[in-house]
């Protein structure tokens, strides 16, 4: 399989990339690796003005679910565990959620795909969306920031290549840290978008 396109760190378009990866994986959209296609999705799902100091171009999980449900016939909803680290953000942005364990649903096969929300660093406001699935007894993800060096927070195109977004195996440790085959500072927040 050819790798998918990655994002620039400045674009904050991981939510749009996650939607696009899902649409390309399920062949609901034919514009594979089209940056304009991703940019157009990103315009529709941005948080916009808010009183929390969150950049307006960050992705809104409720708008991600809406985009998938209403424009791509993929019923989706925002889920958040009762102990999620992003509850204050959801409350301040008036985001409606369901108390559903996304990881459990995907693992049991009730849903093939989901988009999880992770923090980059433990309980930081830097959030990141990634498409996941469970296949052959293993969780897999597509990370639009595959080229990110988590220790310096810089993109390493010279080391990894320009676009290298492929399915990667991952596990979630007891402290919610994601373990990958490469350096990772992702922590699962207990929230995301479940796709039916």
C-alpha positions in Angstrom: 0.0 0.0 0.0 1.2 3.5 -0.8 1.7 5.7 2.2 -0.9 8.4 2.8 0.0 12.1 2.9 1.0 13.6 6.2 0.3 17.1 7.6 2.5 20.0 8.5 2.6 20.7 12.3 1.3 24.2 11.7 -1.8 23.1 9.8 -3.5 21.5 12.9 -5.5 19.4 10.4 -5.2 16.0 12.0 -9.0 15.8 12.3 -9.4 16.4 8.6 -6.6 13.9 7.8 -8.3 11.3 10.0 -11.6 11.8 8.1 -9.8 11.6 4.8 -7.9 8.4 5.8 -11.2 6.8 6.8 -12.8 7.8 3.5 -9.9 6.5 1.5 -9.7 3.2 3.4 -13.4 2.6 2.8 -13.3 3.9 -0.8 -16.0 6.4 0.0 -13.8 9.1 -1.6 -11.6 8.6 -4.6 -9.4 11.7 -4.1 -6.6 9.7 -2.4 -3.7 11.9 -1.2 -5.4 15.1 -2.4 -4.3 17.9 -0.1 -7.0 20.2 -1.4 -9.6 17.6 -0.4 -8.2 17.5 3.1 -8.0 21.3 3.3 -11.7 21.6 2.3 -12.7 19.1 5.1 -10.6 21.0 7.6 -12.4 24.3 6.9 -15.7 22.6 7.9 -14.6 21.1 11.2 -12.6 23.9 12.9 -13.5 24.9 16.5 -13.7 28.5 15.6 -13.9 31.4 18.1 -14.0 30.3 21.7 -13.3 31.6 25.2 -10.7 28.9 26.1 -7.7 30.2 24.2 -7.8 27.1 21.9 -6.6 28.0 18.4 -9.7 28.5 16.1 -8.2 26.1 13.5 -8.1 23.1 15.9 -10.6 20.3 15.0 -13.9 20.1 16.8 -14.9 16.4 17.5 -18.6 17.2 17.2 -18.0 18.7 13.7 -16.0 15.7 12.7 -18.9 13.4 13.7 -21.3 15.7 11.8 -19.1 15.7 8.7 -18.9 11.9 8.6 -22.6 11.4 9.4 -24.2 14.1 7.1 -21.8 14.3 4.2 -20.4 10.8 3.9 -23.3 8.5 5.2 -21.1 7.2 8.0 -23.1 7.6 11.2 -20.7 8.9 13.9 -20.8 10.3 17.4 -18.5 11.8 19.9 -17.7 9.6 22.8 -16.0 10.4 26.1 -15.3 8.2 29.2 -16.4 9.7 32.5 -12.7 10.0 33.5 -11.5 11.6 30.3 -8.9 14.3 30.6 -10.7 16.5 28.0 -14.0 16.8 29.8 -13.4 20.5 30.7 -12.8 21.3 27.0 -15.9 19.4 25.9 -18.0 21.3 28.6 -16.6 24.7 27.7 -17.3 24.1 24.0 -20.8 22.6 24.6 -19.9 19.3 22.9 -22.4 16.6 23.4 -20.9 13.2 24.1 -21.9 9.6 24.8 -20.2 7.7 27.6 -18.9 4.8 25.4 -15.5 3.1 25.5 -14.3 3.5 21.9 -11.3 1.2 22.4 -13.5 -1.6 23.7 -16.1 -1.2 20.9 -13.4 -1.3 18.2 -11.6 -4.3 19.9 -14.9 -6.3 20.1 -15.6 -5.6 16.4 -18.8 -3.6 17.0 -17.2 -0.8 15.0 -14.4 -1.3 12.5 -13.0 2.3 12.8 -12.8 5.1 15.2 -10.9 8.4 15.6 -9.2 8.7 18.9 -8.2 11.9 20.6 -4.7 11.9 22.2 -2.7 14.5 24.0 0.9 15.1 22.8 2.4 14.8 26.3 0.7 13.8 29.5 -2.5 15.9 30.0 -1.4 18.8 27.8 -3.8 20.9 25.7 -2.0 19.8 22.5 -4.5 17.4 21.1 -4.2 15.0 18.2 -6.7 12.9 16.2 -5.8 9.5 14.7 -7.9 6.9 12.8 -7.7 3.5 14.5 -8.9 -0.1 13.8 -8.4 -3.5 15.4 -7.2 -6.2 13.1 -5.6 -9.6 13.7 -5.7 -9.1 17.4 -3.8 -5.8 17.2 -4.7 -2.1 17.4 -3.5 -0.1 14.4 -3.5 3.6 13.8 -2.8 6.1 11.0 -0.9 9.1 12.4 -0.8 12.3 10.2 2.1 13.5 12.2 4.2 10.3 11.6 7.2 12.5 11.0 7.0 14.3 14.3 10.0 14.0 16.6 8.2 14.0 20.0 11.3 15.1 21.9 11.8 18.3 19.9 8.2 18.8 18.5 9.7 19.2 15.0 8.9 17.4 11.7 11.8 15.2 10.6 11.2 14.9 6.8 14.9 14.4 6.3 14.9 11.3 8.4 11.5 9.7 7.7 10.7 10.9 4.2 8.1 13.4 3.3 4.9 11.2 3.5 5.0 8.0 5.4 1.6 7.6 7.0 0.9 3.9 7.1 -0.9 1.6 9.6 1.2 1.2 12.7 0.6 -1.2 15.6 0.0 0.3 19.0 -0.9 -0.6 22.5 -2.3 1.6 25.3 -0.4 1.3 28.6 -2.1 1.6 32.0 -1.3 5.3 32.2 -2.9 5.7 28.8 0.4 6.3 27.0 0.4 4.9 23.4 3.3 2.6 22.7 4.4 2.4 19.1 7.4 1.0 17.3 8.9 4.5 17.3 9.3 7.2 19.9 5.8 8.4 21.0 4.6 10.9 23.5 0.9 10.3 22.8 -1.6 9.7 25.6 -5.1 8.5 25.0 -7.6 11.0 26.5 -10.5 8.6 26.8 -12.3 10.5 24.0 -12.9 10.3 20.3 -15.4 9.7 17.5 -17.0 6.3 16.9 -17.8 5.5 13.3 -20.7 3.0 12.6 
